[in-house]
Amino acid sequence: MKALVFHGPGRTSWQEVPDPSVEDAADAIVRVDAVTICGTDLHIIKGDVPEVVPGRILGHEAVGTVVETGGDVRTVRPGDRVLISCISACGRCRFCREARYGQCRGGGGWVLGHLIDGTQAEYVRVPFADLSVHALPSALESHEAVLLADIFPTSYEVGVLNGGVRPGDTVVIVGAGPIGLAAIAAAGLYSPARTIVVDVAASRLAAARDLGADATVSAEEQPEKLVEDLTDGLGADVVIEAVGVPETFEMCTRMVRPGGRLANIGVHGKPAVLHLEDLWIKDVTITTGLVDTYSTPMLQRMMAAGRLPGAAMVTHRFRLDQMEEAYDVFSRAGETGALKVVLGAPPHDTVAVPPQEQ
């Protein structure tokens, strides 16, 4: 098969690799029908995630069709269309028993495209399949359902729930990439009074307004002053960091009100300064987190019911063999306007009808 292989910082290639096979009785082999690229993949390629070794197939989110299962798999079978979660769960360790699957100590957690080969390939081996894939209803198109593999559970669990968004809150989201945009929709489930979005790209700020942001501001146009003005000098109840660089994290700490909550989602590759000389007296709560994906079944129902955006966040579609082109477009989002890019074949029920002769 072919796959996108990491060869060290700044180097990847779409190349021939061995087909995956069942290595454990809990495994499933899935043919990839739709896959996407995550901002975390860009961090890996930059060298921000040193645990990813050269030779690793990247990718941790996909929709596909089960082609083979190990003898212990009970919840799916060959032929089933499934969502592949970005998190795998052994189901037995202390953290899995607490539904903190991201911290799994039994061989799961974030392993796909990180510690084992991932989903940006024609086929993928998924460990602990009973807890790590989700059967999909026919009502959800694959290019929409793939957004449930990572960005929606991450924005909901690590951003909205960790941030404690409540009705009437002022919520600031710093970063209008796919995670930040998903956080607008996820926060909207809790009826905040206003949602303010900060980014540097005009196209992403426009997308934020389309998805329900009440106010947007460029990071270069004094966003802290806007937040101060809109909150009568108090600051935001909840600030969600969805970029992963020191400057945006430090900006978030300056925009949160006394007693407020700062939820960090961004993947940081460099140290950020924590100004405790200013924060110690403000009763501020700062949370970090890797998604656990316990909310995925609920979010799947919400998307199927039309309560979460799907297609509106997908700006570019590619064939699977256009992986390198898709990475180029996604990595230059400020120029290309890319939000979420999805790669894969057309739906299997789509039939090309040749034009009729007149």
C-alpha positions in Angstrom: 0.0 0.0 0.0 1.0 3.7 0.0 1.2 5.9 3.0 2.5 9.3 4.2 5.8 8.6 6.0 7.7 10.9 8.3 11.5 11.0 7.7 12.5 13.5 10.3 11.8 17.3 10.8 10.7 18.9 7.5 10.7 15.6 5.5 7.8 13.4 4.5 7.0 11.3 1.5 4.0 9.4 0.0 5.5 6.0 -0.6 5.1 2.3 -0.8 5.0 0.5 2.6 4.1 -3.0 3.8 0.4 -3.6 4.3 -0.7 -3.7 8.0 -1.8 -7.0 9.5 -3.5 -8.2 12.6 -0.9 -8.3 15.4 -3.2 -8.8 18.4 -6.6 -10.4 18.8 -8.1 -7.0 19.6 -7.0 -5.4 16.3 -9.0 -4.3 13.3 -7.6 -3.6 9.8 -9.5 -0.7 8.2 -9.4 0.4 4.6 -9.2 4.2 4.8 -12.0 5.9 2.9 -11.6 9.5 4.2 -8.7 11.0 6.2 -7.8 14.5 7.2 -4.7 16.4 8.4 -4.4 17.9 11.9 -2.5 20.8 13.1 -0.7 18.3 15.3 0.7 16.7 12.2 2.3 20.0 11.3 3.8 20.2 14.8 5.2 16.7 14.2 6.8 17.6 10.9 8.3 20.7 12.5 10.0 18.5 15.1 7.8 19.6 18.0 6.9 16.0 19.0 10.2 14.1 19.4 8.4 10.8 20.3 7.5 10.4 16.6 10.4 8.6 15.0 11.5 8.6 11.4 9.7 5.9 9.4 6.4 6.5 11.2 3.2 6.7 9.1 1.4 9.9 10.2 -2.3 10.6 10.9 -4.7 9.8 13.7 -8.2 10.4 12.4 -10.1 8.7 9.6 -13.3 7.0 8.4 -13.0 3.7 6.8 -14.4 0.2 6.2 -13.3 -2.8 8.3 -11.7 -5.5 6.2 -10.4 -7.8 9.0 -10.6 -8.3 12.7 -8.8 -10.2 15.4 -10.5 -13.0 17.2 -11.4 -10.9 20.3 -13.2 -8.1 18.4 -17.0 -8.1 19.1 -18.5 -4.7 18.2 -17.5 -4.5 14.5 -17.0 -6.9 11.7 -15.7 -6.8 8.1 -17.8 -4.5 5.9 -18.8 -2.1 8.7 -18.1 1.6 8.0 -16.5 3.1 11.1 -15.0 6.3 12.6 -11.4 5.8 13.8 -10.9 7.7 16.9 -7.7 9.7 17.5 -7.4 7.9 20.9 -7.2 4.2 21.5 -8.3 2.6 24.8 -7.3 -0.7 26.3 -10.3 -0.5 28.6 -8.6 -2.2 31.5 -6.1 0.2 33.1 -6.9 2.7 35.8 -7.3 5.6 33.5 -9.6 3.8 31.0 -11.8 2.7 33.9 -12.1 6.5 34.7 -12.9 7.2 31.0 -9.6 9.1 30.7 -8.6 7.2 27.6 -6.1 9.8 26.6 -4.0 8.7 29.5 -4.3 5.0 28.9 -1.4 3.0 30.3 -2.3 -0.3 28.7 -0.9 0.4 25.2 -3.5 3.0 24.1 -3.9 6.7 24.4 -2.7 8.8 21.4 -0.8 6.1 19.6 -1.9 6.3 16.0 0.5 8.4 14.0 2.5 9.0 17.2 3.8 5.7 18.7 2.5 3.3 16.0 1.7 3.8 12.3 -1.3 6.0 11.6 -4.2 6.7 9.3 -2.7 8.7 6.4 -2.5 5.5 4.4 -4.6 3.2 2.3 -5.0 0.8 5.2 -4.4 1.1 9.0 -4.2 -1.3 11.9 -6.4 0.0 14.8 -5.6 -1.5 18.2 -8.3 -2.2 20.8 -10.9 -1.9 18.1 -13.9 -2.5 20.3 -13.2 0.8 22.2 -11.4 2.7 19.4 -13.7 2.7 16.5 -17.3 3.7 16.2 -19.9 2.4 13.8 -21.3 5.2 11.7 -24.9 5.8 10.6 -25.6 6.1 6.9 -26.9 9.7 7.6 -23.4 10.9 8.2 -21.2 11.4 5.1 -17.6 10.3 5.5 -16.1 13.7 4.8 -18.2 15.1 7.7 -17.9 12.2 10.1 -14.1 12.4 10.0 -14.3 15.7 12.0 -15.6 13.6 14.9 -12.3 11.7 15.2 -10.4 14.6 16.8 -11.4 18.2 16.4 -14.9 18.1 17.9 -14.2 15.9 20.9 -11.0 17.9 21.5 -12.6 21.3 21.4 -15.6 20.0 23.5 -13.7 18.1 26.2 -10.4 20.0 26.5 -11.8 23.4 25.6 -15.4 23.8 26.6 -15.7 21.3 29.4 -12.3 21.9 30.9 -13.0 25.7 30.6 -16.3 25.3 32.4 -18.3 27.3 29.8 -21.7 28.3 31.3 -24.7 30.2 30.0 -24.1 33.9 30.0 -20.3 33.6 29.8 -18.0 35.7 27.7 -15.8 33.1 25.9 -12.6 34.1 24.0 -11.1 31.6 21.6 -7.5 32.4 20.5 -6.9 30.6 17.2 -9.4 30.1 14.4 -8.0 26.9 13.0 -10.2 23.8 12.8 -10.0 23.2 16.6 -10.8 26.8 17.4 -13.7 26.8 14.9 -15.0 23.6 16.4 -14.8 25.2 19.8 -17.2 28.0 18.6 -19.9 25.4 17.9 -19.1 23.3 21.0 -19.3 26.4 23.2 -22.6 27.4 21.6 -24.2 24.3 23.1 -23.9 26.0 26.5 -25.4 29.4 25.4 -22.5 31.8 26.2 -23.5 35.5 26.1 -20.8 36.2 23.5 -18.0 34.4 21.8 -14.9 36.4 20.7 -12.4 34.9 18.3 -8.8 36.0 17.7 -6.6 35.0 14.8 -4.1 36.5 12.3 -5.8 35.2 9.1 -8.8 37.2 7.7 -10.2 34.1 6.0 -10.3 32.2 9.3 -11.9 35.2 11.1 -14.6 35.2 8.4 -15.1 31.5 8.9 -15.5 32.1 12.7 -18.2 34.7 12.0 -20.0 32.2 9.7 -19.9 29.6 12.4 -21.4 31.9 15.0 -18.7 34.0 16.6 -20.2 37.3 17.9 -17.0 39.3 17.5 -13.7 38.7 15.8 -10.4 40.5 16.0 -7.0 40.2 14.4 -4.2 39.3 16.8 -2.4 42.4 15.5 -5.2 44.8 16.4 -5.2 44.8 20.2 -7.5 41.9 21.0 -6.9 42.4 24.7 -8.3 45.9 24.5 -11.4 44.6 22.7 -12.0 42.0 25.4 -11.6 44.7 28.1 -14.0 47.0 26.3 -16.7 44.3 25.9 -16.5 43.1 29.5 -16.4 46.5 31.2 -12.7 46.0 32.1 -13.3 42.6 33.8 -11.9 40.1 31.3 -13.3 36.9 29.8 -14.9 34.2 31.9 -13.3 31.5 29.7 -10.3 31.8 27.4 -9.5 28.9 25.1 -6.0 28.7 23.7 -6.1 26.8 20.4 -2.7 27.7 18.7 0.2 26.3 20.8 2.8 29.1 20.8 4.1 31.1 23.8 2.8 34.4 22.6 -0.8 33.2 22.3 -0.7 31.4 25.7 0.6 34.5 27.4 -2.0 36.6 25.6 -4.7 34.3 27.0 -3.5 34.8 30.6 -3.9 38.5 30.2 -7.4 38.3 28.9 -9.0 36.0 31.6 -10.9 37.7 34.4 -10.3 37.2 38.1 -11.8 33.8 39.0 -11.9 32.9 35.3 -10.7 29.8 33.5 -8.0 29.3 30.8 -8.3 26.1 28.9 -5.2 25.3 26.9 -5.7 23.0 23.8 -2.8 24.1 21.7 0.2 21.7 21.2 3.2 23.6 22.5 6.7 22.9 21.1 8.4 25.7 23.2 8.3 26.8 26.8 5.8 29.6 27.6 6.2 32.0 30.5 3.7 31.7 33.3 3.5 35.1 34.9 2.6 34.0 38.4 3.6 37.4 39.7 0.4 38.7 38.0 -1.8 35.6 38.2 -1.3 34.3 41.8 -3.8 36.9 43.2 -6.5 36.4 40.5 -7.8 33.0 41.4 -7.4 31.9 37.8 -7.8 28.2 36.9 -5.5 26.9 34.0 -6.2 23.5 32.5 -4.3 21.4 30.0 -5.3 18.2 28.5 -5.2 15.5 25.8 -8.6 14.6 24.6 -10.2 11.4 26.0 -12.9 11.0 23.3 -15.5 9.7 25.8 -17.9 12.3 24.2 -17.6 11.0 20.7 -20.9 9.0 20.6 -22.8 12.0 21.9 -21.2 14.3 19.4 -21.9 11.9 16.7 -25.6 12.0 17.6 -25.4 15.8 17.6 -23.9 16.0 14.2 -26.4 13.6 12.8 -29.1 15.8 14.2 -27.6 18.9 12.5 -26.5 20.5 15.8 -22.8 20.6 14.8 -21.4 21.8 11.5 -19.8 19.3 9.3 -19.5 20.2 5.6 -19.2 23.9 6.4 -15.7 23.3 7.9 -14.4 21.2 4.9 -12.8 23.7 2.5 -10.7 21.3 0.3 -11.2 17.8 -1.0 -8.4 15.6 -2.4 -7.8 12.1 -3.6 -5.8 10.0 -1.2 -2.8 10.0 -3.5 -2.7 13.8 -3.4 -1.5 13.7 0.2 1.5 15.9 -0.4 -0.5 18.5 -2.2 -3.1 18.5 0.6 -0.4 19.1 3.2 0.9 22.0 1.2 -2.5 23.6 1.0 -3.2 23.0 4.7 0.1 24.3 5.9 -0.4 27.6 4.0 -3.9 28.1 5.4 -3.4 31.9 5.6 -2.9 32.0 1.9 -5.2 29.2 0.7 -8.1 29.7 3.1 -7.9 26.1 4.2 -9.9 25.0 7.2 -10.2 21.3 7.2 -8.9 19.3 4.2 -10.3 15.8 3.6 -8.7 13.1 1.4 -10.4 10.0 0.0 -12.4 8.4 -2.7 -16.0 9.5 -3.4 -18.8 7.7 -1.5 -19.2 4.1 -2.6 -22.9 4.7 -3.5 -22.0 7.4 -6.0 -22.2 6.1 -9.5 -20.7 8.0 -12.4 -23.3 8.1 -15.3 -21.8 8.7 -18.7 -23.4 11.5 -20.7 -26.2 10.3 -23.1 -25.8 10.8 -26.8 -28.2 13.3 -28.2 
